[in-house]
């Protein structure tokens, strides 16, 4: 620090240091293009504009990289959701088929081994599945219930 810096207000010193930090940080991001731009007490408006432009370019670069990473992650998650939905549909079909093929005695024996809260969930799911099948049947036959 030079002796001139002691005469400045703390705010001016902080702004000066922030600009120097910004220049060095963003120059490392942009490959050293900004290193030649120095901020001093006699900085012209052109150098400030140049710094602002470089900062804006660096921020755009960071934003583009983040957006690309987010899009990539969203595509991966969409694929996982699709796979899980397909597996869920397959398991629901298998469950429905097994319930239809089981005898009433087998179902009763099975139901007695399941805790009460799970039985209630299964009954609600069965009612919903029956309702969905009824809707499918009425839509395909064209009649209303």
N, C-alpha and C positions, 0 to 999 in steps of 0.2 A: 504494500500500500504506500502511496506517495503521501507527502505532507499535505497535498491539496485535499485528500479524502477526509482529513480530520475536520476541515471547515464545513463539510457537507452535513446535512441532516441525516439521521439514521435511515429515513425513508429513501433518500437519494442513494445512499450507500447500498441499501438492500436492492433497489432497482438495478443499480450498476452490477452488483454481484449476480443477480438473477439473469440479466442479459448475458453476462460472461458464461454462466452455467448453461444457459440455453444454447449459446453458440457452440460450446464444446460438446454438449450432449447431442444436439442435432447434427453437428458435423460428423460425429462418429456414426450416426444413422445413415447419413447421406454419402458417406465415403470421403469425407474431408473437404467437400466443396465449400463449406462455410468458414473454414479456418482462416482464410484470407480476410474475412470481414471482421474487423475489430471495432469495438464500441469504446469510444473515449469521450472526453469532455467536449470535443469539437465535432462530434459526429453529425454528418449532414442528414438531411431528410432522406436522401437516396439510400444511404447505408441502412437506415432504420427500415425503409421499405423493403430493401433486399433481405434483411433479417426476417421481417414479417413474412415475406414470400417463402423463404426457406423453411420457416417454422410451419407455415400452412402446407407446404409440400410434404414435410415430414409427417404432419398430422394426417394428411390424406393417405399417405403410404401406410401408416399404422392402421387407419380405419379400413382400408382395403384388405389388409392382411387379416384383421379381425373378422370382417364380414365374410371373407372366404372360409375361414376356420369355422365360423358359426354355420354357414350354409352346408359345409361338409358334415358337421356334427348332426344337423337337422336331417340330412339325407340318411345317415346311419340310423338315427332314431326312428325315422319313418319306416325303414326296412324292418327294424326290430318289431315295431308295432304291427306291421303287416304280418310278419311271421307268427307273432303271438296271437293275433286275431284268428289266423288260419288254424293254429293248433287248438285254440279255445273252441272254435266251431267243430273241429273234428272230435274233440273230447265230449262236447255236448251231444253230438250225434251218437257217439258210442254209448254214452250214458243213457240216452233215451232208448236206444236199441236194447241194451242190457236190461233196462227196467221193463220193457215190453216182453222180452223173452223169459224173464224170471216168473216163476209161479208165485201165486199169492202167499204160499207158505214160506218160500224163500225170501220174499220181500219182507214179510213179517219178522222172520228170524234176523234178517239183516238190519231192519229198523230197530229191533230191540238191542242191538249191539252198538248203536250210534248214540252219542250223548244227545240230550233233549234239544239243546240250542242248535245243533247241526241238523236235527230232524226238522225243526221249524224252517230253517233256511232251505232245506231240500224240498219241503212241501211248497214253500213260496216259489221256488224255482220251477217246480213241476207245474204249478198253476200258471206261471208266466209262459212256460213252454207250450202248455195246452192252449192258452189264449193266442199265442203266436201262430200255432198250427191252425187254429180256427180261422184266424185272419187270412192265412195263406190259402186255406181252402175256399173261403168266401170270395177272395180276390180272383182266384183262378176259375171258379165256377160262375162268377159274375153275379151271384145272389147276395143279398144283404141279410144280416142276422138281426 
